[in-house]
Amino acid sequence: MSASTESRGAQLVLNIYVGLFCLYLFLPLAVMSAAAFNAFDYPSVTQWHGFTLKWFVALAHDQRLLQGLYNSVMVALGVIAVSIPTGLAGALILTRLGERSGTLLYSVLVSPVLTPGIILGISSLIFWREFGVPGGLFVAVMAQSSFIASYAMLLFLARLQRQDRTLEEAALDLGAGHFLVFRRITLPFLAPTAFTAAVVAFLQSFENYNTTVFAVGGDWTLVTEIASRLRFGLSPVINVVGVIFVALTLLAATAYVVLKGKPAR
């Protein structure tokens, strides 16, 4: 068998693999999206009862889902406000400590990532009840931040390990204070990572269920509301929510690619 024949065979196998992989990823999204336009009362594409937009209208009148969406966004913004400064503080401390002390503290600060979300939710609820704070959106923010801050810390830590510390030392030798050095040198260096950490924190918070369901108390988020409706059977309105988020994701990804591809002025 010639080398060209082997190369074509390998390319064919690779193309088949990539095709199956893409099918595995996008076929469920396509089915989910198609069901949102089906007039059938249950999410389905095999029982097609005609094209309709009534489920989009139904979503506009579903107050619990809309309130859950609002609560999810508010919780996610609160998690960003707590996790980014906390993660940054942890990363700065770790980079300034010695190797032995840093290793021990690193293990402690990363441990929430390895802790089951159920434990974090229940422990946060019990902790804040001791201070007279019942379960709700605030407790959900604190519970989620307890482990999302660790993700932010890891991102900041990876960035700080590539920082040239001589710039800070030179600024201090020239008379700049520590706050000025942080504001003019360290913070601009960390700005791209801060944006990435904020996006990660938002997404981690928005889709979180295990921790939120125990900490949110009598309130609800979009994820917990959808999960509670599973007991009674899903409505195509849930598919509409999925279609909207898929569309927003595609728009955001397209905008990012377009903006990144523009030449710098």
KOLMARBA-263554 format. One record per atom (N, C-alpha, C): y, x, z. Coordinates in steps of 0.05 Angstrom, whole numbers, plus 32768, in hexadecimal, padded with zeros to 4 digits. Layout:
<atoms>
YXZ
...
</atoms>
This chain:
<atoms>
7FE880118000
800080008000
801980128000
802C800C7FEE
8043801D7FEB
805780178002
806A802A8006
807D8028801B
809080108016
8096800B7FFC
80A87FF47FF6
809B7FD97FFD
80807FD87FF8
80727FBF7FFE
80717FBA801C
806D7FD0802B
806D7FCE8049
80887FC68053
809D7FD18046
80B87FCA804E
80BF7FAD8049
80B67FA28032
80BB7F86802C
80AB7F74803F
80927F7C8045
80827F6D8058
808F7F6C8074
80997F83807D
80A67F848097
80C07F738097
80CE7F748081
80E77F64807F
80E07F46807F
80CA7F3E8072
80C27F228072
80BB7F19808D
80AC7F29809C
80A47F2280B7
80BD7F2080C9
80D07F3280C6
80E87F3180D5
80F87F1880CF
80FA7F1180B6
81097EF980AE
80FC7EDF80B9
80E27EDF80B9
80D37EC880C5
80D87EC680E2
80D77EDD80F0
80DC7EDD810D
80F87ED48113
810C7EDE8105
81287ED6810A
812C7EB88104
811F7EAF80EF
81217E9280E9
81157E8180FF
80FD7E888108
80F17E79811E
81017E7A8138
810D7E92813D
811D7E958155
81367E838153
81447E83813C
815B7E728139
81537E54813B
813C7E4D8130
81337E328131
812E7E2A814E
81227E3C815E
811C7E37817A
81367E338189
814B7E428182
81657E408190
81757E278189
81767E21816F
81897E0D8166
817D7DF18160
81627DF0815D
81567DD58158
815B7DC2816F
81577DC98188
815D7DB6819E
817A7DAD819E
818D7DBF8197
81A97DB78196
81AE7DA3817F
81A07DA88169
81A47D968152
81987D7A8159
81817D798165
81757D60816D
81877D518181
81917D608195
81A27D5581A9
81BC7D49819C
81C77D58818A
81E07D4F817D
81DB7D36816C
81C57D36815D
81BF7D1F814C
81BB7D06815D
81AE7D088174
81AA7CF18185
81C37CE4818F
81D97CF48190
81F37CE98199
81FF7CD68185
81F57CD7816D
82007CC58158
81EC7CAF8150
81D77CAC8160
81C27C98815B
81C97C7F816B
81C77C68815D
81CD7C4E816B
81B87C46817E
81A17C54817F
818C7C4D8192
81967C5281AF
818C7C4181C1
81967C4181DD
818C7C5981ED
81797C6881E3
816F7C8081F1
81717C9881DE
81747CB081E9
81777CC881D8
815E7CCC81C7
81617CC981AD
814A7CCC819B
81547CD0817F
81457CDF816F
814A7CE28153
81337CD78142
811C7CD3814F
81057CC88141
81087CAA813D
81167C9D814F
811B7C80814D
81387C7C8145
813E7C7E812C
815A7C7D8122
81627C61811D
81777C58812B
81807C3D8128
819C7C3B811B
81A37C51810E
81BD7C518100
81D17C63810D
81E47C6C80FC
81FA7C7D8105
820E7C6D8115
82187C79812B
822C7C6C813C
823C7C80814C
82547C788154
82657C888165
826A7C7A8180
825A7C668185
825E7C56819E
82597C6681B7
82487C7B81B6
82437C8A81CE
825B7C9C81D5
826B7CA481C1
82837CB281C7
82977CA081D5
82987C8781CC
82AA7C7381DA
82A07C6E81F6
82857C6C81F9
827A7C688213
82807C7F8226
82807C97821C
82887CAE822D
82A57CAC8237
82B67CA38225
82D27CA0822D
82D67C8C8243
82C37C7A8247
82C57C65825C
82B27C6B8273
82A47C818273
82927C888288
82A17C98829D
82AB7C8A82B1
82BD7C9782C5
82AF7CAC82D6
82967CA882DC
82887CBB82ED
82837CD682DE
827C7CD482C5
82797CED82B5
82947CFB82B2
82A97CEC82AC
82C37CF882A8
82CD7D0582C3
82C87CF782D9
82D07D0282F3
82BF7D1A82F9
82A57D1982F2
82947D3182F6
829D7D4882E6
82A67D4382CD
82B07D5982BC
82C97D6582C9
82DB7D5482D3
82F37D5D82E0
82EC7D6E82F9
82DA7D648309
82D27D728321
82C57D8D831A
82B57D8E8304
82A97DA782FC
82BE7DBC82F4
82D27DB382E6
82E77DC682DE
82F77DCF82F6
82FD7DBE8309
830C7DC58320
82FC7DD98332
82E27DD48335
82D17DE68344
82CF7E018336
82CC7E01831C
82CA7E1A830D
82E47E2B830F
82FB7E1D830E
83157E2C8312
83177E37832E
830E7E278342
830E7E31835D
82FC7E498361
82E57E488353
82D27E5F8355
82DF7E788349
82ED7E758332
82FA7E8C8326
830F7E97833A
831F7E858346
83347E8E8359
83287E9E8370
83107E978379
83047EA48390
82F37EBC8387
82E47EB98372
82D07ECE836A
82DD7EE7835E
82F27EE4834E
82FD7EFB8341
830A7F0E8355
831C7F058367
83267F18837B
83117F23838E
82FE7F128395
82E87F1C83A7
82D77F308399
82CF7F2B8381
82BF7F3E8372
82CD7F58836C
82E77F568366
82F77F6E8362
82FA7F7F837B
82FE7F728392
82FF7F8083AB
82E57F8F83B1
82CF7F8183AD
82B57F8E83B2
82B07FA683A0
82B87FA38386
82B47FB98373
82C67FD1837B
82DF7FCC8383
82F17FE1838B
82E67FF083A4
82DC7FE183B7
82D27FED83CF
82BA7FFF83C8
82A87FF583B7
8290800483B1
8296801E83A2
82AA801E8391
82B180368382
82C0804A8393
82CA804183A9
82D9805483BB
82C8805F83D2
82B0805383D6
829F805C83EC
828D807383E3
8282808183F6
826E809583F0
8254808983E6
8243809983DB
822B808F83CE
8219808183E2
8215808D83FA
82038081840E
820D80678418
822780658420
8232804C842A
823480388414
823A804183FB
823D802E83E5
8223802183DE
820D803083E0
81F3802583D9
81EB800E83EC
81F080118406
81EA7FFC8419
81FB7FE48414
82167FE88411
82287FD2840C
82227FC483F2
821B7FD383DE
82147FC883C4
81FC7FB483C6
81E87FBC83D6
81D17FAA83DA
81D97F9083E7
81EC7F9383FB
81F57F7B8409
82057F6983F7
82177F7483E7
82287F6483D6
821A7F5783BE
82047F6483B5
81F57F59839E
81E07F4483A7
81D97F4483C1
81C47F3383CB
81C87F1583C5
81E17F0A83C4
81E37EEE83BE
81D87EE783A2
81D97EF9838F
81CE7EF48375
81B07EEF8376
81A37EFC8389
81867EFA838C
817D7EE3839E
81917ED683AB
818B7EC083BD
81887EA683AE
81747E9683B3
81717E7C83A5
818A7E6B83A9
81927E5D8394
81AA7E4C8395
81A87E3683AA
81907E2C83AF
818C7E1783C4
81947E2283DF
818C7E3A83E5
81937E4783FF
81B17E4A8401
81BE7E5383EC
81DB7E5783ED
81E97E3C83F1
81E07E2783E3
81ED7E0D83E6
81EA7E018402
81D17E02840D
81CD7DF78427
81DB7E07843D
81D97E22843B
81E67E33844F
82057E30844F
82107E2D8437
822D7E288435
82357E0E8441
82257DF9843C
822B7DDF8448
822A7DE08466
82157DED8471
82137DEF848E
822A7DFF849A
82307E15848D
82467E268497
82607E188498
82687E0B8483
82827DFE8483
82837DE58494
826C7DD98499
826C7DC284AB
82737DCB84C8
826C7DE384CF
82737DEE84E9
82917DEF84ED
82A07DF084D8
82BE7DF084D9
82CA7DD584D2
82B97DC084D2
82C37DA584CD
82C87D9F84B0
82BD7DAF849E
82C27DAB8481
82A87D9F8475
82A97D85846D
82907D798462
828B7D838446
82737D7C843C
826D7D838421
82807D76840D
82877D8583F8
829A7D7B83E5
82A07D9183D0
82B57D8D83C1
82BC7DA083AC
82C37DBB83B8
82D17DBB83CF
82D87DD583DB
82C07DE583E3
82AD7DD883F0
82947DE583F8
82857DEE83E0
82857DDF83CA
82787DE783B1
82847E0083A6
829F7E0283A7
82AC7E1A839E
82A47E3283AF
82A37E2F83C9
829C7E4583DB
827E7E4D83D6
826D7E3983D3
82517E3F83CF
824C7E4E83B5
82587E4483A0
82547E528386
82617E6E8386
82787E708393
82857E8A8393
82757E9F83A2
82647E9683B5
82547EA983C4
82427EBB83B3
82397EB0839C
82297EC1838B
82367EC88370
82497EB78367
82577EBD834E
82697ED58352
82747ED9836A
82847EF0836F
82757F0A836B
825B7F098370
824A7F21836C
82487F28834E
82477F14833D
82477F198320
82617F268318
82777F1B8322
82917F27831C
82937F448326
82887F48833E
82897F648349
82797F778337
82637F6F832D
82537F80831C
82627F878302
82707F7482F7
82807F7982DF
82967F8D82E5
82A57F8882FA
82BA7F9A8302
82AF7FB68308
82997FB78315
828D7FD1831D
82867FE18304
827A7FD482F0
82737FE282D7
828D7FED82C9
82A27FDE82CB
82BB7FE782BE
82C87FFE82CE
82C87FFC82E9
82D4801182F9
82C5802B82F8
82AB802A82F2
829C804382F0
82A4805382D7
82B2804782C4
82BC805582AC
82D9805C82AE
82E6805682C5
8302805C82C8
8307807982CE
831D808382C3
8325809F82C8
8336809F82E2
832B80A782F7
833880A78311
834F80BA8313
835080CE8301
836680E28302
838180D582FD
838280BF82EE
839B80B182E9
83A680A68304
8395809A8314
839E8090832E
83A780A78340
839880BC8340
839F80D38351
83B980E08349
83BE80E1832F
83D780ED8325
83EE80DB832D
83EB80C0832B
840080AE8333
840780B08350
83F280B38361
83F680B6837E
840480D18384
83FD80E68375
840A8100837A
842780FF8372
842E80ED835F
844A80EB8356
845A80D88367
844E80CD837D
845D80BD8390
8459809F838E
84488096837C
84438079837A
8432806F8391
84388057839B
8428804B83B0
840E804083A5
83FB803B83B8
83E1803183B0
83E3801683A1
83F5800483AA
83F87FEA839D
84037FEE8381
84168000837D
842180048363
840C80108350
83FC8023835B
83E7802F834A
83D380198342
83CC80078354
83B97FF2834E
83C57FDF8339
83DF7FD8833C
83EB7FC5832A
83F17FD1830E
83F87FEA830C
84007FF682F3
83E9800482E4
83D4800D82F3
83BF801D82E6
83A4800E82E8
839B80088300
83807FFC8304
837E7FE082F8
83927FCF82FF
83907FB382F6
83917FB082D8
83A37FBE82C9
83A27FBC82AC
83887FC682A0
837C7FDA82AD
83627FE482A4
834C7FD082A7
834E7FBF82BC
833A7FAB82C3
833F7F9082B6
83567F8D82A9
835E7F72829E
83497F67828B
833E7F768278
83297F6A8266
83117F618276
83097F71828A
82F17F69829A
82F77F5182AB
83107F4E82B5
83187F3782C4
83157F1E82B4
831D7F1F829A
831B7F088289
82FD7F018284
82ED7F15827F
82D07F11827B
82C37F058294
82CB7F1082AC
82C07F0682C5
82C87EE982CA
82E07EE282C2
82EA7EC682C5
82D97EB382B4
82D47EBC829B
82C47EAB8289
82A77EA78294
829C7EBE829E
82817EBC82A9
82807EAA82C2
82947EAD82D3
82967E9D82EB
82997E7F82E4
82A97E7982D0
82AC7E5D82C8
82927E5182BE
82847E6082AD
826B7E5682A2
82567E5382B7
82547E6882C9
82407E6782DE
82457E4F82F0
825E7E4A82F6
82657E338308
82607E1982FB
82687E1682E1
82677DFD82D4
824A7DF382D1
82377E0582CC
821C7DFC82C7
820A7DFD82E0
82167E0582F6
82067E09830F
81FD7DEE831A
81E47DEC8322
81DA7DD4832E
81CE7DD9834A
81BC7DED834D
81AD7DF18365
81BF7DF4837E
81D47E04837B
81E77E088391
81F97DF08395
82037DE5837F
82187DD08380
820D7DB6838C
81F47DAF8385
81EA7D95838D
81E87D9383AC
81E57DA983BA
81E47DA883D7
82007DAB83E4
82127DB883D6
822C7DBD83E2
82417DA883DB
823D7D9983C6
82527D8783BC
82547D6D83CD
82417D6783DE
82437D5083EF
82447D3683E0
82587D2583E7
825B7D0B83DA
82697D0D83BF
82747D2483B8
82807D27839E
826A7D2E8389
82737D328371
825F7D39835C
826D7D498347
825D7D588338
82667D678321
82587D5B8308
825F7D6582F1
82527D5B82D9
82347D6082D9
822C7D7882E2
82107D7F82E2
82007D6E82F6
820B7D6B830E
81FD7D5B8322
81FB7D3D831A
82107D33830D
82107D178304
81FB7D1382EE
81F97D2682DB
81E57D2382C6
81C97D2582D2
81C57D3782E5
81AB7D3A82F1
81A37D218301
81B77D14830E
81B07CFB831D
81A97CE4830B
81B37CE482F2
81AC7CCF82DF
81917CD282D3
81857CEA82D6
816A7CEE82CB
81567CDB82D8
815B7CD282F0
81487CC082FE
81477CA482F0
815C7C9D82E2
815E7C8382D6
815C7C8482B7
81577C9C82AC
81557C9E828F
81707CA68283
81717CB98271
818A7CC28266
81947CAF8251
81AE7CAF824E
81BC7CA0823A
81C67CB38224
81C97CAA820C
81D57CBB81F7
81F17CC581FD
81FE7CBA8212
82187CC4821A
82157CE18223
81FF7CE8822F
81FA7D048238
81F97D16821F
81ED7D0C8209
81EC7D1C81F1
82087D2081E6
821A7D0D81E9
82357D1081E0
82437D2681EF
823E7D288209
82497D3E8219
823F7D59820E
82267D5A8207
821B7D7381FC
82287D7A81E1
822C7D6581D0
82397D6A81B6
82557D7581B9
82637D6A81CC
827F7D7381D1
827F7D9081DA
826D7D9781EC
826C7DB381F6
82637DC681E0
82507DBE81D0
82487DCF81B9
825F7DD481A6
826E7DBE81A0
82857DC1818E
829A7DD3819A
82A07DD081B4
82B47DE181C1
82AB7DFE81C1
82917E0381C5
82867E1E81C5
82897E2B81A9
82837E1C8195
82867E268179
82A37E2C8173
82B57E1A817B
82D17E1F8176
82DB7E388184
82D37E3B819E
82DB7E5281AD
82D07E6C81A1
82B77E6B8199
82AB7E83818D
82B87E8A8172
82BE7E758162
82CC7E7A8148
82E87E86814D
82F67E7A8160
83117E848165
83107EA1816F
82FC7EA88180
82FA7EC3818A
82F47ED78173
82E27ECF8161
82DC7EE1814A
82F47EE58138
83027ECF8133
831A7ED08121
832F7EE2812D
83357EDD8147
834A7EED8155
83427F0A8157
83297F0F815D
83207F2B815F
83207F398145
831C7F2A812F
831B7F378114
83377F3C8109
834C7F318114
83677F36810A
836F7F538110
837B7F6180FD
83847F7C8103
839A7F7C8117
839A7F908128
83AF7F93813C
83CA7F9A812E
83DF7F8D8138
83F97F92812C
84037FAD8136
</atoms>
